[in-house]
Amino acid sequence: MTADDESAFDRLRAEVDRPLTRLFREYGASRKRWLALGLAANLLAQTASLVPPVVLGTAIDAVFGSQTTPYALPLVPAAWIPTTPEAQFWFSAWLIVGAFATAAVCTWVYGVTANFFAHDVMHAVRTDSFEKLLRLDMQFFDDKQTGEVMAILNNDAGNLEVFLDNALMNSLRLLVMVGGIAFILFSLNPQLALVTLVVVPGLVGFTLWFMRAVAPRYRARQSAVASFNTRIENGIGGVELVKTTNSESFESGRVRDSSADVYETTMSVLKLSYLYRPGMELLAGLSFAATFVVGGYWLLVGAPGPLAGELSVGTFVTFIFMTQRFVAPLAEVSNIVDQVQNARASAERVFGLADIPVHIEDRPDAVALSDPEGRVEYESVSFAYSDPVLSDGGDSADGGDDPPVLEDVSFDAAPGETVAFVGPTGAGKSTLAKLLLRLYDPTAGSVRLDGEDVRAVTLDSLRNAVGYVSQDTHLFDGTIAENVRYGRFDASDEAVREAAEAAEAHEFIADMPEGYETRVGERGVKLSGGQRQRIALARAVLHDPPVLVLDEATSAVDTETERAIQRSLDRLAEDRTTLVIAHRLSTVVDADEILVLEDGRVVERGTHDDLLARGGRYASLWRAQTNGR
Ligand SMILES: Nc1ncnc2c1ncn2[C@@H]1O[C@H](COP(=O)(O)OP(=O)(O)OP(=O)(O)O)[C@@H](O)[C@H]1O
């Protein structure tokens, strides 16, 4: 990943406006019933948990002690309250049991609903992110931001889940606890309540400072984790190269540096937490101690200092219980802040990805190609690889500062014709073919299929009409049959076998221990290059499109297999338009037209015989490959 790519991606992330609000708007709205039920149950559970200390305090003064204080509870009508101390005792007991039972049931309800809500949102975030990824322009993947992308699907989705599940519910708990406790304490004894709650502004200020200080550190940490993932993935993906070039220590060194970045950025977050968490605990503890000292002194000696009035034992007990209750949720603030910060950075990345502009997608007025014949036309096509993340989404005529890879290329292939592209490596042959599939769009000129500009037709119908066998054959981990079926998912076993036969692949498949059910391993590592290529050809045969692009389709096979494949390719190409890219000129001698490309330009064109007769670039390439014979 270059510095430019990184900053472009960072810029998109930084532009995400209020990411957590957006998370609720885009994903929470359709699930709001679950969220509302969870929040309501949480509210009720927390409120119920405040009941026992109040009942206990009241009972101590009205039932157990001198019995001079009347039995009264906030929000409970006087008519409901029994008159005898014994009945009041049982009334208190039932209230306490009822409160605990309500709290337990509601805790269960909000636990289940919060889980359901959070995991359902995450499921949607993960699948949307992956679908978006698949829609992104090829250039995004060319820039190899794989680690960053994997981090979005793994770490970021996890962070958001923790936020939606824990942080959201704990914030409500905190609000109810602190708000409810403050309300009860003030109604019981405002003076002692002030002593208990005097630390709250300190807690808020300290938390605000922490949130501001930790935010950039979190972002740095997440970037470091993403780079680390990319490094690991590159190292493992290229393990064969690492071994054959003896570069284990070099790769390990790079991973060590990357891991050290993760370590340092993590420690810089933790260093702040080390200060914050004990600080919060200390402030909360101070509140408890102050309440105990002032309240205890008040009971023992009388109202201390400027305070005045009475304090009953029951009220003191309620205060002590309540103070303990708000210490726990307040100490949670640090976790909530952590989780919110984490989630904000993660949501920025999720929506940063969602906001990456996609240039290659169906236009609103795109039409589906119906039953195309396969006429391919390139008219004055130019192309340069440019970075879509950096570009503003406009169709820049020249691709910005990027060097042109194709310049003014034109050719026609009538239905059923074969056009071949030859030329030195890096001449732009593969790029030319990719434009037909709209893996990229030309920066100037147009590519047409059956007279329709490929940008004006639906991607689905276009890619259905064009079969592509590329230089790097990719197989998915799965069976051989599954891999062939990428050509047509509903194909019967018989059709799969026929396709394999046509691609000269049936024989080696039948020799495998489990035939078509043999697993090919990740990226098809358990097969040879030639075998992989034949499976890719079988896919194309099964696909049976009117246009076929063969990019060095026979490069990884021995001469004998090549001849066999060539026979089947010739059969395959007979009744469809075929664009062939080949280094071995012997495979294209029968093409209707051969284009010789050099540095993105067509330098010669004609049939094999024409080109030989001309005695130019093609003729000398031919002589070189046939050893002058
Ligand atoms: N994804 C990409 N991003 C940026 N530049 C690219 C990309 N793919 C190819 N190029 C560049 O475009 C030019 C043409 O590449 P292309 O693969 O089309 O050539 P080719 O003629 O098919 O080569 P070969 O015969 O080696 O396959 C090369 O200079 C290459 O470096």
Ligand as a Chemical Component Dictionary entry (heavy atoms), coordinates in Angstrom:
data_LIG
# 
_chem_comp.id                   LIG 
_chem_comp.type                 NON-POLYMER 
_chem_comp.pdbx_formal_charge   0 
_chem_comp.three_letter_code    LIG 
# 
loop_
_chem_comp_atom.comp_id 
_chem_comp_atom.atom_id 
_chem_comp_atom.alt_atom_id 
_chem_comp_atom.type_symbol 
_chem_comp_atom.charge 
_chem_comp_atom.model_Cartn_x 
_chem_comp_atom.model_Cartn_y 
_chem_comp_atom.model_Cartn_z 
_chem_comp_atom.pdbx_ordinal 
LIG N1  N1  N 0 -3.825 -3.466  -12.517 1  
LIG C1  C1  C 0 -2.895 -2.678  -13.038 2  
LIG N2  N2  N 0 -2.620 -1.474  -12.490 3  
LIG C2  C2  C 0 -1.700 -0.672  -13.020 4  
LIG N3  N3  N 0 -0.981 -0.987  -14.118 5  
LIG C3  C3  C 0 -1.208 -2.170  -14.708 6  
LIG C4  C4  C 0 -2.173 -3.072  -14.201 7  
LIG N4  N4  N 0 -2.186 -4.164  -14.969 8  
LIG C5  C5  C 0 -1.270 -3.956  -15.941 9  
LIG N5  N5  N 0 -0.684 -2.768  -15.779 10 
LIG C6  C6  C 0 0.328  -2.186  -16.665 11 
LIG O1  O1  O 0 -0.247 -2.050  -17.935 12 
LIG C7  C7  C 0 0.647  -2.405  -18.946 13 
LIG C8  C8  C 0 0.020  -3.468  -19.848 14 
LIG O2  O2  O 0 -0.194 -4.645  -19.104 15 
LIG P1  P1  P 0 -0.912 -5.918  -19.727 16 
LIG O3  O3  O 0 -1.049 -6.916  -18.673 17 
LIG O4  O4  O 0 -2.133 -5.465  -20.430 18 
LIG O5  O5  O 0 0.160  -6.337  -20.789 19 
LIG P2  P2  P 0 0.243  -7.670  -21.651 20 
LIG O6  O6  O 0 0.555  -7.231  -23.017 21 
LIG O7  O7  O 0 -0.965 -8.495  -21.463 22 
LIG O8  O8  O 0 1.500  -8.348  -20.997 23 
LIG P3  P3  P 0 1.826  -9.924  -20.878 24 
LIG O9  O9  O 0 2.076  -10.392 -22.261 25 
LIG O10 O10 O 0 3.051  -9.928  -20.039 26 
LIG O11 O11 O 0 0.660  -10.551 -20.234 27 
LIG C9  C9  C 0 1.911  -2.875  -18.252 28 
LIG O12 O12 O 0 2.818  -1.810  -18.300 29 
LIG C10 C10 C 0 1.499  -3.119  -16.831 30 
LIG O13 O13 O 0 2.514  -2.773  -15.959 31 
# 
loop_
_chem_comp_bond.comp_id 
_chem_comp_bond.atom_id_1 
_chem_comp_bond.atom_id_2 
_chem_comp_bond.value_order 
_chem_comp_bond.pdbx_ordinal 
LIG N1  C1  SING 1  
LIG C1  N2  SING 2  
LIG C1  C4  DOUB 3  
LIG N2  C2  DOUB 4  
LIG C2  N3  SING 5  
LIG N3  C3  DOUB 6  
LIG C3  C4  SING 7  
LIG C3  N5  SING 8  
LIG C4  N4  SING 9  
LIG N4  C5  DOUB 10 
LIG C5  N5  SING 11 
LIG N5  C6  SING 12 
LIG C6  O1  SING 13 
LIG C6  C10 SING 14 
LIG O1  C7  SING 15 
LIG C7  C8  SING 16 
LIG C7  C9  SING 17 
LIG C8  O2  SING 18 
LIG O2  P1  SING 19 
LIG P1  O3  DOUB 20 
LIG P1  O4  SING 21 
LIG P1  O5  SING 22 
LIG O5  P2  SING 23 
LIG P2  O6  DOUB 24 
LIG P2  O7  SING 25 
LIG P2  O8  SING 26 
LIG O8  P3  SING 27 
LIG P3  O9  DOUB 28 
LIG P3  O10 SING 29 
LIG P3  O11 SING 30 
LIG C9  O12 SING 31 
LIG C9  C10 SING 32 
LIG C10 O13 SING 33 
# 
